[in-house]
Amino acid sequence: MNLATMKTKSMVMLAGLIVVVNGFFPAIWILFTSLKTESELLQFPITYIPRDPTMVNYYQAFTEKPLHLFILNSVIVAGASTIITVFVAALAAYALTRLKLPKRNLIMSCLLAVSMFPLISLIVPLFQVMRELGLLNNYLSLILPYTVLSLPVCTLVMASFFQDISPDLEAAAMVDGCTRVQALFKIVMPLAAPGVFTAAILAFVNAWDEFLLALTFLSRESMRTLSVGITLYQGEFAFPWPLISAALIVAIVPVCILIAIFQERVVGGLTAGGVKG
Amino acid sequence: MAQVNLARVTKSFGETKVIHGIDLDIKSGEFVVFVGPSGCGKSTLLRMIAGLETTTSGDIEIGSERVNDLPPRSRDIAMVFQDYALYPHKSVYENMAFGLRLRKTSEEEIKRRVGDAAAILQIEHLLERKPRQLSGGQRQRVAMGRAIVRDPKAFLFDEPLSNLDAQLRNEMRTEIKKLHARLGKTIIYVTHDQVEAMTLADRIAVLSAGKVMQYASPDEIYNRPAAKFVAGFTGSPAMNFAPAKVSADGASVMVAGTAIKLGYPRTSAGGREATFGIRPEDISVGAEHANEISARVVVVEPLGAETLVTIAIGAEKPVEMVTRLSADIKLAMGDTVNVSFNSAKTHLFDVTTDMAITS
């Protein structure tokens, strides 16, 4: 290896390291904060790594507020909206890639446009709709909009994967005895698994992180999702950083676990499909 | 086993009509080949029989049941695709068992049928592999195995050998012929390769621009082509064509200023312009046949067992024709030779309709 190659390689490594540190720093900082006591956090000079790590903040996070309920609510809302999104997006993506639809490109463009809508512009009409339907303080008031908001991107992601699958495979499945829908779920979906997982992760993370709608539509404390529930730890005059950090770590961990499990497929999903192999 | 009947079948994509009222009767157990150039509608017609394309008008019957409105799964047919269409995430065994599972066949029966089909195709050792671990020829066998296990009324093959190299293609062609002899099932086979069509078929349907130009046995297609297109499409090298003037009594033609006697008179074309046709093997060097004329050798292409020789006849406006000669006959470019035409094998086609003139 010559000097120039080594230099380039080290520069690339350095750039990568900066990106990783930049991305991980807030999470690591929150993790360390969650393991400190209030007094250690406020003392000067700052201690970066907890001198005397404690789990008391995690205990208090669950006892001061119903954190377990917040988690359950988030799991229900994000889980349900993810399942519905993946199911509907699969059907929509299949229709867009396989059926001879008139104005197909226009439909795709509209999908893209919908995904660009700022959430703030939807909140007032959505609130009125939810109130009329009597869905306020009901999981459906979040599941439905989350599904609609995630659908465009998930549909486009899946469509790009379905496009790469030979239509002859479905034809073979239909001759073998499948209905068109069976061919989609038994043959196309397993082959587009990276795309399906990518779409599922995108939908789940969108729903898990969302704050504005969750704050507006679920006002009862027992119905709060994690993203809103965590803000409830803040008092009028106090800001219990270690406690909030502990709750935040609890909110981050499920998503990290989910992504870690499906990492290989999601990375494949984000990179494949863009170019024909 | 079942017969397949097509009556006045048409297909349009929007304003574009791609199949123009096709009538075909395929007997039970018959091996029929649809052959034609790219875009002639042969694959579309096959997919219509399979139910993968809708039929714009006309009737398709499989085993005397009208199937126009039935989905592919209810037509009891099996299909082998050009790109094999094996399910990449399933093993060979699961690929072959898939159709049977959908039909709720018992595990025991599935195992027996897959085993039998694998034995016929000599793929027993591949059953646990995934399609990506197979060669092109092995994939083709698995695709055929998947069709065989279903024991359907008819098999449809859509250019199944076109992705294989020349040697493998010849081997698989023989395999398919053996398979038909063994199973005795109705087979409809699509190809653009006239050699496949000639070697495999009981009957060939030659298609052009969505129409059947001729539907007959390979022998009839080759020796009595109904149209210039059919004559030109079959045989390699293709039939020689030349503009001709038919004599008043219809017994001979003038080609490049040379009179050539026809096998039998075409009185209907007497005195008219026509297209003369003769296959390369029906032109001989020397006086083997009547019609001996002088020709100049233009190109010599030795093929080992035989030699293709392009000759030019006529002096003023010479017409070039290809002959297929024994390799023993040594000729060189520029030689002048006497050639003769086999009158019995001469063909005449109408200049406007391109249909054969037979009377």
Interface residues (C-beta under 8 A of the other chain):
Chain A: S166 D168 L169 A171 A172 A173 M174 V175 D176 G177 C178 T179 Q182 I187 P190 L191
Chain B: R47 A50 G51 L52 P71 P72 R73 I77 A78 M79 F81 Q82 D83 A85 L86 Y87 P88 H89 F98 G99 L102 R103 R146 R150
